[in-house]
């Protein structure tokens, strides 16, 4: 068991708190550098080079872990993708313990979503600009601030000369925003632990449940024609409206079912029509419309069951439609096939240790969070049986315009992360 000697922990904690304060200007500069790397899907190599250098500067052994679809495709939690994984590594940092303690993974994703439309931003989305106590930029809050916090937690432990009993591993992963295959690749490569903490931006909250998520693509056919005969043609865009309305009824049906983990949430299951592609000429009735949508579903349902549910619902909802019953839309699933989960916080060792650490350091309890989005915690908790949760800094406008993170919360989270590492892994 890790050494929880009050004197030893107290001395080590004070040493690392001083190290965090000393390194704070460097941590802010590192976060700016991370934000200034536009790490969109397929463009993560630059930010991963920064993470590799940062891990080595923190005394960690840095390794690259590739996403090999041939290796991962048969594993639970894998999500199919249509893009290449060439030159898109995950980065793992290792610090071996002296022995006798529990091992811990600190994991975070460096991929971000598009900031478009850029004209709506009042700050440069790739600028890392600081205004007051806020640092702006795409990914600043979701979740490069958390990634920087775990990096500087490891650096503070090294700077304070603290030897851990258990192993500490950092995962810097890709594709949390669309598949989670980066997290899966690291676990499949053997880089697990006795627990995992992910500094997602859930400020003073601890994750106890999350929904499952499906990405679906629907191709709707119409009948093309010159606009002069539009009344006799079939507009695929207008037919797509019918498909969206049908899926909205499924969304409402799922929310009516309720789930104990989400009992306090008025509408936990969300459908989002995220992308629509159709037509190529304003005076031509479009013959095809492609929809890309995201749908949540409750824990307890497998991804396979969720896909079957969507297929059955659309078939039933469109059965009496004069056009779509004869010309059914083509349905496929690419991207997220992520299952949800829920845990009992009172019986969850990692959550209990994090609660105690937060209370001791800040004098305030953590609030339980049932998330209506998904995180990489599902791989650790649901597929690999590794106790996992999320906890991180505060900000706003994630996936939106003028995303920012509040810097005081980043410093606070870095301190809690570091104190938690000492408590969980033990001090040698």
N, C-alpha and C positions, 0 to 999 in steps of 0.2 A: 504494500500500500504506500502511497506517497506520504512523505513526511509533512504532517500538518502541525509541527511544533509551533506554538504561537510566537515564541521569540524569533525563531528562524524565519518564519513567514513574514513577521512584522519587519525585521531588518531587511529582508530581500525586497519587500514591497516598497519600503522607503527608498531604497537604492534605485529601484527601477522607476519610481515616480520622479526622482531627481533627473534620471537619464532622459525621461520623456520630455521634461521641461527644457533641458539643455538642447535636445534635438528638434524642438518644435519648429523653429524657422526652417530647418532642413526638411521637415515633414511637409510643411506647407508648400515649399518649392517643389518637392517631389510630386505632390498632388497636382500642382499646376502643370508639371511636365507630363503627367499621365493624361490629364484632360486635353492637353495640346496635341496628343496623338489621336487622330480620328479613327478609332478602332471599330469601324463598322464591320458587318459580316464580310469575311474574306480579307479584311485589312488589319488583322490583329498583330502582325509580325512586329511592327514598330513598338507597340506598347509592351509586347512580351520581351523584347530586348531590354527595355527599361526595367522590367520586373526581374529579369535575370541578373542584371547589374545590381539592382537593389537587394536581391537576396544574397548575393555574394558579399556585398558591403555589410550585410547584417550577420555575417558569419555562417551562412547556410551553404550547403552544397547544392548547387542548382543543376537540375536535369530537365531535359525536354521529353515530353510524352506526346507522341503523335496520335491522332484519331485514325485508327485502322478499321474501316467499315467492315471488312471481311472478318475481323476478330470480334467486333461488337454487335453485329447485326442479329445474332441469335440470343443476345443477353436481355434479360428483363430491363425495361426502361429505355431501350434504344428507340430513337425516333428517326424515320427515314428522311434523307436529305437529297436534294437534286444538285448540289454544288460540290466542288472539289475541296479536299482537306490538305492539299499540297501547300507546304510552307506556312502552315497555320498551327504551330505547336501550342500545347499547354506547357506550363513551367511549374516544376515541383521543387521546393526548397526543403532540405533535410537538416535537422540538427539532432544528433544522437544524444540520448540521455545517459546518465551514469548507471541506470538500471534500478528496478524496483518500483517505478512509478507507472502511472497510466499514460498512454500515448494520446496525442491530440492532433487533430487536423484543423488548421485555420484555412478556410477556403473562400475564394471570391472570384467573380467573373470580371473580365476586362472588356468584353464586347459591349457595344452600345447600339441603340436604335438610331435611325436617321433623325437629324434635326430639322428636316424640311417641314414647312417652307421657311427658308432662311430669312426671307424678308419680314417675317413676323417677329424675329428676335430683336431685342433692344441691346443685347450684348453679343459679342462674338461667341458662337457655340463652341469654338475650338480655342478660345483665348485664355481660359483660366483666370479671368479678371476678378479681382477682389474689390468689393464695395462694402465698406463697413466690416461686418463680421460674416459676410456671405461670399462664397467663391462660386462663380457662375461657369456654366459650360455643360455641354452634353456629356452625361455620365458622371458629372461631379458628385451627384448624390447617389445615383444608381449605376455602379456602386464603387467608383474609383476611390472615394473617400474611405470606404470600408476596407478596400484592398490596401490603401496606404496605411490605414490604422493597423492592420495585421502585420504589415511589413515592419513598421516602426515599433510594434510591440516586441517582435523578435529582436530588433536592433537594440532596444532598451535593455532587454535581458542580457544580451551579449556585452553591452557597454557597462552594465553594472557588475559584470563578472560573475553572474549567477549561473551555476551548474544545475540543470534540471535532472530529475530522476528519470522521468519518462521522455520518450522521443517527441519532438515537435516537428510537424510537417506543414508547409504552406503549399496550397494549390492555387495557381493563377490560371483560370480556365477560360475557354472560349465557348460560345454558343449557349449560354444560359438563357438568352433571349429568344431562342427559336427551337432548340432540340434538347439541350443538356448533354449532348454527346461528349463534350469536353470533360465534364465531371465523371461521366461513365468511363471514359478512357483512363483517367487517373486511378479510379478504383479497380478497374479490370487489370491494370498494370501492377497492382499490389500495394499501392500507396494509400492504405487505409489507416485506421487507428481505433482506439477505445472510445473516442468521441469526436464530434465535429461541431465547430462553431463558425457560422457564416455571418459576417458583419453587413448584412443587407440593411437598408435604411429604415429600420423599425425602431424608432427612438423610444427608449425606456419601455419597450415592449419585448416580449419573448414569444416566439412562434410556437404554437401548440397544435395547429391544424392548417391545412391548405387544400384548396380544391384541385381536382384534376383539370387538365386542359387539353383540348383537341384543336388542331388546325385542320380545316377542311377546305377543299377547293370544289366549286360547283361550276360546271360549264353548261350554260343554257343555250339551246339552239333556237333560232328564229327562222324567218323566211325573208331573204334579201329582196329588195326591189328599189327602183327609182322612187324618189319621194312623191312623184306625181301619182303613184298608185299605192301610197302608204296605207290607205284604208283597207286594201285587200291583202296587204302583207302582214308579217308577224314580226314585231320589233323585239329583239332578244333582250334589250335593256328593260323594256316594260315587263317582259316575262320574268326577268330576274327579280323584279319587285315581288312577284307572287312567291318566289322561293324564299326570299327574306322574310316575308310575312308568315310563311309556314314555319320557318325556324324560330320566329318570335313566339309562336304558340308553344313550341317545345321548351323554349327558355322559361316561359311562364309556368308550364307544367312542372318543370324541375324545381323551380322556386316554391311552388305550392307543396312539394313533398316534405320540405324541411329536413334538417339534420341537427342532431343535438349539439355538435361542435359549433354550428352557425346559428344557434337559436336566437341570438341577440342581433343578428344582421338582417335587415329588412329585405335585401335582394342580393344574395351571395353568388348566384349563378348568372353570369353575363355572356350574352352573345354580342360579338362585335364584327360587323361587316367592315373589314379593314382595307381591302383593295378591290377595285372594280376596273376591268379592262374590256372595252367594247368599241366597235365601230372604227372607221377610218375616213369617213367623209360625211359632212353635215347633211348632204342631200341624198344619202343612201340609207335605207332602212337596214340596221345592223343585223347580220345573220348569226352572230355569236356574242355571248357575254360571259366573261369569266369572273367569278366571285371568289375571293379568299377571305375566310372568316375564322374567328376564334370562338370556341364555345367551352364554357366551364361545365364541370359535373362534380357531384359530391364524392367524398371518400367512400370506399366500399365497392365502387364500380370499377372494373378493369377497363383499360383502354380499348380492348377488343369488344367488350360489352357496350361501351359508349359509342363506338363506331357502328355497331349493329343497331343500336337504338336510333341513331341519326338516319341510317338507311331506311329502317322500317317506318319512322315517322314521316319522312319525305314521301315515301311511296304511298302511304295512307292519305297524307294531306293533299297530294296532287292527283289522287285517283279520279276525281270528278272534274278536273280542269280540262276544258275542251282541247287545248293544245298540248299541255305538258303531260297529260295522261298518255297521249299517243307519241309524244316526243320527250321522253323523260330526261331530265338533266343528268349529266355524267358527274358522279361524285367520287372524289379521291381524297386521300389523307397524306399530306406531306408536311413534315415538321412535327411540332409537339404531339406526342402521344403519351402524355404525362399523367400518371395516376395520383390522386390525392391521398392524404392520410391524416389521421388525428391521433394524438397521444394523451395519456393521462399525466399531466404535469406533476402531480403529487408523487408519482412512481417513476419519474424520469430522472435518472441520476445527474445528467448534464444540466438540465433545467434547474434542478434543486441547487447544484453547486453555483450556477450562474446567479440565481436569485440571491444566494448568501453573499457572493462576492459583491454584487451591486449594492446590496443593503449595507454591507460593512463599509464600502468605500464612499457611497453617496448618501447613505441614510434614507433611502427611498426604495420601495418595492418596485418590481417589474410588473407590468400589466400583461395578462395573457392575450395573445393575438391569434385569431382564426383568419387566415389570409384568403382573400378572394382571388389571389393570383397564385402562381406556382413559383417555387425556388428549387435550387439544386439540392436542398436538404432531403428531398424525396429519395434520392439515390442512396444516401447514407442510411436514413431511417427506415425507409420502406423496402428497399431492395437488398441492402447489405447488412441490415440489423445493427447498425452503428448509431448510438444515440446522437441526435443532431438537432440543432435549433438555429434560429437567426436572431440577431440583435445588433443594432448599429446606430449610426448618427442620424441627425435630423436635417431635413431640407424640404424642398417642394418642387413641383412641376416636373417630376420624372416622366419621361416620354412626352413631355409637353414643351411649351415655349419658355425660355429663360429659366431653365433648370438651375437650381443652386443647392449648395450644402452650407449649413451653418458651422463655421469653423470651431467655435467653443464646444459644440457637441462632438466634433471629431476628436478633439483633445481628450474630452471626457471618456469617449468610447475607447480610445487607445489605452488609457489608464485602466479601465475595467477589463479590457482584453488581456492586458499584461498581468494584472492581478489574478485573473481567472486561470491563465496558463500556470502560474506558480501554484495555485491551489490544486488544480487538476493534476498536473504532472508531478508535483512535489519538488522540493528543493534539496539538492544533495549537499 
